[in-house]
Amino acid sequence: MTTPSSDSTLAHRSVFTVPDASAMLDTVRSLSGRWLKKKVRGAVPLGTGQHSLDESSVLLSQAAYDDQGAECAARIQLREDKAEATWRTTVTAVLSATGSGSVSIDLECFPNTPQAIRSGKPNLIRDLVAELRPRDGMSRLTADALRVSRDRVHPLVAVLCDPERQMPVVVAARPAQADPLWSKRVAGTMRHVAGDASAYLLWDLPAVDAFREAIGHDHRVGPGAVRTFLPLVDPAWAADASRHRVMGPVRWLDPADQTWRNVARRVHTLALERPLPRGLSSVTFSDPVAAQHRQERRESMDKARLLTSAPAQRTSEQEEELRVEVTLLTGLLDQADKELSEMGRSVDLAERASSSARDRLQAVIAERDSEIEDHLTTLDALQQARSESDRLRVLLLRQGRSEVVAEAAVNLPGTPGSFEALWERLEELEHLTVTADRRIAVGLDEYPMSRTWAAKGWTAMVSLDSYAAAARDGFNGGFYQFCMSPPPGAKPYPIKQVAMAESASTMEKYGRQRVFPVPGGRAEMQSHLKLGAQSPVAPRLYFLDDVKGVEGGTAGRLVVGYVGPHLTNMMTN
């Protein structure tokens, strides 16, 4: 996996609750020490204070105490200064007054180069999950998937519908015929989501059938499929099913298809967005070792002042005592220099993390404002469509054609809930030629906004298909004019989200990114439709309008050559 975005320093976060936390702090220290020994290959001091493990690794161990003097929280932080980046892993454990506890594991990456840096989920998380046995409402978090037989289906449905659950639940159903690749990929996925989601495996076909009967057809998990259930599952509401993404067996069984990795990536993305529990966000740690060092320096300074204030004539004993004190002071000053240097490094990382958080906040605000504008545009278009539909319905009823009205209201197709589902419906767009890389498009499904993007992507393609049909029937303008002044029955796309060309500077520097496959070769595409707001992803759809062309492989076609994240331009670079 990679860091969430070039602006984010938080690469991974796992947070979970431990119902029985009587031995939690000791367990966290023990497992953290074992994990650290594997990384630094040597003795690891876990006593409170700051410890240099080697030339590039610094360990900070802290503890907090309640009013009665009992330990109530612990923090272990490892900083690794490497050439490509500084990595900081922070494990925090906090006890509550009720006997439960919370644990968080953060992995931060502070790059030293502009290149994207790959980061892995700390193995410590699996060890903590296996030992601490955390829970998420009724659901138990485990290091591997829990097997679900036919008689355990109803408790699983109760877990999915539990209003107290906050994390995703990943449910896999074994295929009708055993497949080693499927088993390997699903087992790896379940291990990767440990601590960030609970995982269940429908063990056989009777369990799969029983689960479908218990939860309903819309929320089912078919043989070989894997579904990620978000919180607040509502089996009685068919529209709710699209929130809980399902990946069919074809993706898991194809050796060349890597889409299956998106399941764990999306779970990790959701984990990054979860707020810290109050106990973890509000805990503070004092630094008794630093306070002790400051006290030692003050005492030595006081003693030195006393010696220097003595009469000028000194005995050999006084001189020797003064030399000892100067040596001690020199050592303390060296230690103070190291502490100041380390403090400066910590301040620098804190400023970078704070800047990253501010940038993410601004991105969220910009995305929110853009989404509000998109929703207002959608509501306006919906109101116009409803008004037109109501008028047509009234006209048909006045003509005595009620059966036509009833037939039109049955089995109306909805919008796809994912790009994977969108790709499965491309055949419905008979006037489009789609050459876009499916893997890039389906990769958008790992992002939280993907349902909205997929719906807008489908709307965009339907609009292009509608334009291509109108152009073949004699519409004279291009797609922009089609959206500005749509002919009767047309399906325009919001004009503010249509761009028919890139800037000359963008094409001069990044034009090669906008050359996509077409029938018979490759072609440059500048026209594009906006599917998402200005964010690090901000997906776009690029197309080539050659509907009125008469020569070449694209003649008479409208080709969609790219659906995916925002390409580089002069604004984003």
Secondary structure as UniProt FT lines:
FT   TURN            6..7
FT   STRAND          10..18
FT   TURN            22..23
FT   HELIX           24..40
FT   STRAND          49..52
FT   STRAND          57..65
FT   TURN            67..68
FT   STRAND          71..81
FT   STRAND          85..95
FT   TURN            97..98
FT   STRAND          101..111
FT   HELIX           124..132
FT   STRAND          135..136
FT   TURN            137..138
FT   STRAND          139..140
FT   STRAND          146..148
FT   HELIX           150..152
FT   HELIX           153..161
FT   TURN            163..164
FT   STRAND          169..173
FT   HELIX           180..192
FT   TURN            195..196
FT   STRAND          197..202
FT   HELIX           205..215
FT   TURN            218..219
FT   TURN            223..224
FT   STRAND          226..229
FT   TURN            235..236
FT   HELIX           238..243
FT   STRAND          246..247
FT   HELIX           249..253
FT   TURN            255..256
FT   TURN            259..260
FT   HELIX           261..273
FT   HELIX           278..282
FT   HELIX           288..308
FT   HELIX           316..398
FT   TURN            399..400
FT   HELIX           402..408
FT   HELIX           419..423
FT   TURN            424..425
FT   HELIX           426..428
FT   TURN            430..431
FT   STRAND          432..434
FT   HELIX           438..442
FT   HELIX           443..446
FT   TURN            448..449
FT   HELIX           450..472
FT   TURN            473..474
FT   HELIX           479..484
FT   TURN            488..489
FT   HELIX           495..497
FT   STRAND          498..499
FT   HELIX           504..510
FT   HELIX           511..514
FT   STRAND          515..518
FT   TURN            519..520
FT   STRAND          521..524
FT   STRAND          528..530
FT   STRAND          540..546
FT   TURN            547..548
FT   TURN            553..556
FT   STRAND          557..564
FT   TURN            570..572
//
